[in-house]
Amino acid sequence: MNFHLVSIFPHFFETPLHSGLMGKAVENGLVSLDMVDVRRFAGGVHKSVDDRPFGGGPGMLLKLDPMVKALDSIESRGRMLMLSPRGKPFDQAMARELSREDDVTLICGRYEGIDERLLDLYPIELVSVGDFVLNGGEIGAVCVVEAAARLLPGFMGHEESGDEESFSAGLLEYPHYTRPEEFNGLAVPEVLRSGDHGKIEQWRRERSLTATLEDRPDLLPGASLTVEDIDFLRVRPRTRLGRNLYIALCHYPVTNKFGEKVAVSVTNLDLHDMARVARTYGLGGFYATTPIADQKALAERLLEHWTQGAGSQANPDRAEAFSTVKVFDDIEGAVLDIQRQTGQCPRLAATSARLDRGKGADPALTCFEVKKWLANSPVLLIFGTGHGLAEEVLSKTDGTLRPIRYLDDYNHLSVRSAVAITVDRLIADEY
Ligand SMILES: C[S@@+](CC[C@H](N)C(=O)[O-])C[C@H]1O[C@@H](n2cnc3c(N)ncnc32)[C@H](O)[C@@H]1O
């Protein structure tokens, strides 16, 4: 496999790509490294490769001319990748794809990057090695070369090594141990010394599952899991962000379609469906708020029927869901109740089907931000009935979540659907 490394600092690659197994692969011809020094193609006495960006701003840019000449000097470029923080995230699947190529060209930027027109001239794919900014593309190129090359048949000696590692099966890898069996009182797990291959395999699978659940739960939706895996994960301790999340359905003050402040009646269906979401996602609680006496009485009667009355006898699952529901006059009452239970003042996030287009309005909250809040404090997520929450509720919150489907123009979900979708985006299956 041939890698063409296009850089203004080709000496950068000397040690990392000539050490260990990588060095051996280069020595025995499994991998060839073609260093393309861009500076060699620069004109003028100073051999300058960079210039100032049009439009101003700090830093310099790599110029087109030497870069184009450098790329044209490569006989067989194969797949062309440019290292860039704005590229597609590089991962194990891409490493595997690249390991099937004969030639890969890796273009390393420096300074503020490269004149954008290079992307119009060649079929270049941008790849990033992480959401951080490095000084140049060389370190990223080393990552790409090493991750792809080590998957080549013959690189590692044991062909199966690459299949058992982190990410190969969508899970993190299990831990490894070597001699001595005991070090400063720390013993190698008994099972690994037992010689029982079935047990060893099961232990390794379980440790992979545990590590992934603890450290990278975001990988689990993409991992292929057996029923045994799921049963194992189900009883593991989890970061249950749901416990910190409370939902409220506000029946007053909300708006009607003319933007006027109104009260909306309590409905049986909303209470049932939101209670079921609250219980399913393990939420801290669900508050239905209305200051109107007969509406409160109606809601209390429904609760009583499903938690203690005939409803609870007929459907104990529903009784469990309804045990999450409380009826209060207003959002302030719900806030005080959460404070009483947790000793912390909850952060308040409103929800709306519409973006706030007011001049100088703050950008809407993202689920990502609210998820971060949930890691540290209780959060009350407020949903409105009618045409949405009135300004006097919105103004008391810490922000409003970006509407669901904010990039499309039709957005008329029932509040029950909006609750289910929003809660799922915040908690998902793994938290
Ligand atoms: C200082 S960076 C340029 C950053 C650029 N102005 C920006 O904000 O996206 C210089 C070069 O380093 C490389 N680089 C920096 N961070 C990287 C990352 N996370 N992944 C891949 N390449 C990166 C790229 O080749 C980039 O052109």
The ligand as an SDF file (V2000), in Angstrom:
LIG
                    3D

 27 29  0  0  0  0  0  0  0  0999 V2000
   -4.1220   25.6500   12.6430 C   0  0  0  0  0  0  0  0  0  0  0  0
   -4.9170   24.4690   11.6260 S   0  0  0  0  0  0  0  0  0  0  0  0
   -6.0530   25.4550   10.6800 C   0  0  0  0  0  0  0  0  0  0  0  0
   -7.3150   25.6280   11.3870 C   0  0  0  0  0  0  0  0  0  0  0  0
   -8.3900   26.3030   10.5650 C   0  0  0  0  0  0  0  0  0  0  0  0
   -8.1410   27.6910   10.4380 N   0  0  0  0  0  0  0  0  0  0  0  0
   -9.7680   26.1070   11.2340 C   0  0  0  0  0  0  0  0  0  0  0  0
  -10.0950   26.8590   12.1390 O   0  0  0  0  0  0  0  0  0  0  0  0
  -10.4310   25.1080   10.8960 O   0  0  0  0  0  0  0  0  0  0  0  0
   -3.6950   24.0730   10.4020 C   0  0  0  0  0  0  0  0  0  0  0  0
   -3.8450   22.7050    9.7880 C   0  0  0  0  0  0  0  0  0  0  0  0
   -3.7580   21.6950   10.7690 O   0  0  0  0  0  0  0  0  0  0  0  0
   -4.5030   20.5500   10.3830 C   0  0  0  0  0  0  0  0  0  0  0  0
   -5.4220   20.2100   11.4760 N   0  0  0  0  0  0  0  0  0  0  0  0
   -5.6360   20.9390   12.5910 C   0  0  0  0  0  0  0  0  0  0  0  0
   -6.5230   20.3350   13.4010 N   0  0  0  0  0  0  0  0  0  0  0  0
   -6.8940   19.1840   12.8070 C   0  0  0  0  0  0  0  0  0  0  0  0
   -7.8030   18.1460   13.1300 C   0  0  0  0  0  0  0  0  0  0  0  0
   -8.5040   18.1590   14.2610 N   0  0  0  0  0  0  0  0  0  0  0  0
   -7.9410   17.1130   12.2560 N   0  0  0  0  0  0  0  0  0  0  0  0
   -7.2420   17.0920   11.0850 C   0  0  0  0  0  0  0  0  0  0  0  0
   -6.3780   18.0640   10.7230 N   0  0  0  0  0  0  0  0  0  0  0  0
   -6.2040   19.0930   11.5610 C   0  0  0  0  0  0  0  0  0  0  0  0
   -5.1790   20.8900    9.0670 C   0  0  0  0  0  0  0  0  0  0  0  0
   -4.4130   20.3410    8.0200 O   0  0  0  0  0  0  0  0  0  0  0  0
   -5.1500   22.4260    9.0670 C   0  0  0  0  0  0  0  0  0  0  0  0
   -5.1570   22.9290    7.7550 O   0  0  0  0  0  0  0  0  0  0  0  0
  1  2  1  0
  2  3  1  0
  2 10  1  0
  3  4  1  0
  4  5  1  0
  5  6  1  0
  5  7  1  0
  7  8  2  0
  7  9  1  0
 10 11  1  0
 11 12  1  0
 11 26  1  0
 12 13  1  0
 13 14  1  0
 13 24  1  0
 14 15  1  0
 14 23  1  0
 15 16  2  0
 16 17  1  0
 17 18  1  0
 17 23  2  0
 18 19  1  0
 18 20  2  0
 20 21  1  0
 21 22  2  0
 22 23  1  0
 24 25  1  0
 24 26  1  0
 26 27  1  0
M  CHG  2   2   1   9  -1
M  END
$$$$
